[in-house]
């Protein structure tokens, strides 16, 4: 992801508003952000930096849609900044930069079928897209989400995704668990079955996955200029 130099970066206050633990290592986080940060959020799929203390900062994709005054995130817990975000008390004030990055050009998908492919915490920027798509559902054709996760215990925003109007959701896990009746494997196996001749695709995830999916889409006849990443 493109970064700006520290001397050029402006920091604004943000407060921890809510937190939901999905699994031991995965959580949904909500921050109340300053007006300058919210106003600078221009496109779904953008990201920004969060700083919990001097020298302790990291980049996170925004899971809310432009126009939101509070920002949601999907965070995989670990050391440093992610551990702090998982454990600091609600109400704690930290700092955030304005959103950056190209995001996704939603206007390029209007009037077309929209295919969204993501893995793991990359569901966050795709959720940002879905919030806008759901509010303007008639502007798009078929909308398909293909999401990959490690286990059935790590499935964020389940009820919300199921309730999206006119969105076909395919969830695949790499490690099955007792009681799981969904798909097991990788998102690459789903993509050829759901791409159409009129598809515009938005991809987020590890480079290996996005490279594979781009190749699959090209093999299906999709022009390269209708496949987008958010970086």
N, C-alpha and C positions, 0 to 999 in steps of 0.2 A: 504494500500500500504506500502511496506517496506521502511523504512526511514533510513538514515545513521546519525550518530551523527554529530552535528554541527562542532566539531573540526576536523572531517575527510572530510568535504565538501569543495570543491574548487569552487569559484565563478568566472564567466567570464562575460564580458560586453555583453549586448544585447540592441538593439535600436528598438523602436516602429516604424514600417515601414508602416503599414496600418491597417485600422479598418473599419468594416462594421456592422452597427446595423441592425439586423434582426427584432427584436421586442424590446419593451421597456426594457426587462430584459435579452436579449440574443444578443451576438455579436460575429463576427468573428474577430480575431486579427492576425496580422502578425508581427513577430520580425525578425530583422537581427541579427543572432547570431555569436559569435566568432568561429573561425575555430576549436578550441579544442572541442567545444560543438557539432558542426556538425559532426566532425570526430568520435565522440564517439557514435553517433546514429547508433546502430547496427541492431535493429529489429523493424518492425512496431508494434505499440501498446505500445511502451515505453513512459515514462513520466519523468518530471524533475521539479525542483523547480525554481520559479521566485521570486526575491526580489526587491521590489520597494523602500525600505528604511530599515535601521537597525531594525531588529525585525519584519518586515512586509514581510512575505514570505508565499508562498503556493505552493502546487503541482498541476501541470497541465499536461494532456495528450497531446501529440504532434500529430497534425492532418496531418502533412506532412509525406512524406516517407523518409526513410534513403537515404542519398545522397544529400538532400536539404541543401542549405546554408542559407535559411530563413525558419523559422518555423511558421506554422499556428496553431491556437487554436480555440476552441469553448468555450466561457465563459458565464456563467450565472451571470449577474451583481448582486452585493450585497454590503456589507460593506467591508472595509479594502482593501485587495489586489485587489479583482475583481473590486471594484469601481475605484481604482486608474488606473487600466489597461483600464477601460472604459473612463476615463476622462483626463488622462495626454496628453499633446500635442504630435503630431507626431514628431518623432526625439528624444524624451526623451530617455535617456540611463538608463537602469536598469541592474540587474544582473541575471545570470542563471547558474544553475549547469549542469553538463553533464547528458545526459539521463541515466535512470536506469530502473530496472525491467526486467523480462524475455521477455516481448513482446509476439508476436505470432510466432510460428514456421511454417513459410510459407512452408518450405520444406516438412512438414508432410501432407500438402494438395495437393502437386503436383501430378497430375494424378488422382485426386479424384474430386467429386463435393464439392464445398465449400459453406457453409451456414454461413452467418454473421448476428448476431442478436444484436441489441443495442437499447438503449432508451436515449432520451435527449442528453446531452452534450457528452455522451459516443459514439456518432457518430464520434467524433474526432479520437480516435485510430482506428476505423474501416475504416475511410477515409485513414489513413496511410497504411492500408493493401490494399485497393482498388487501390491506386496509383501504387503499385508494380504488382498487379494482372493484371491491364490493360496493363502494359508494357510487360507482358509475358502471354497473354491470352491463347495461345495454350497449355500452361503447365497444364491447369486445365480443369475439366469437366464443368458441370453446375455451375454457380455462382449465388447465391441468397442473396440479402440483405433484411432483415426484420427490419425496423426501426420504433420506436415508439416515438411520440412527444405529447406534451400536446394539442396544438391547431394548426390549419392550418397556423396560423401567424408565427409559430416558426419552419420553415422548412429550414435548412441551405443547402447551396451548391446545390440548386435545378437543375439548368441548367447542372452543372457538373455531377451530378448523372445520369441524363437522358441521357447524352452523352456517358456514359461508354460503351465500346463495349462488347456486350454479357453478360450484367449483368441484371438480373431480379430484379427489385426493388419493394418491397411492403411497402408502407407507411401507418401507422395507427395512428390516433389521438384519444385521450381520450375525448376531448371536440370538438364536431362539430361546425361549423360556417356557416352562410349563404353562399351558393355557393360551399361548399365543397361536392364533389361527391365521395370522396375516402372512405376508410374503417374507421370505428369508433370502438374503443375497445382497446384491448391489443395485444401485439405481440404474446403472448402465443396462441392466437386463430389461428394465421397464421402458426406457426411452423409445426404442424402435416401435413399440406397440402403440404409443400414444402420439407420436409426431404426425402432423398432417401437412398437406401441400401448402397450407396457408399459415403455417406456424411462425411466430416470432418467439425466440427462446431467451430467457434470462437464467444465467447459471451462476451459482456461488458454491465454493467449497475448495477442497484441496486441489492443487494443480493437476495431479494425476487424473482425478475424476473429471474435471472440466475439460481437459485435453481429450479424454476418452469420449465424453459426450459430444464435444464439437465434431470429432471424427465420425461418430455415429449419425449425427444430424447431416453432415456433409454427404455421407454415404446414402442417406435417405433423400438427397436432392435439395436440401435446404441451403440457400445461398449464405455465404459467410456474413454478409451485411445484415442478416436477420438474427444473428446470435450475439448476445451481449453479456459482458461481465460488468461488475460494479467497480472495477479498479482500472 
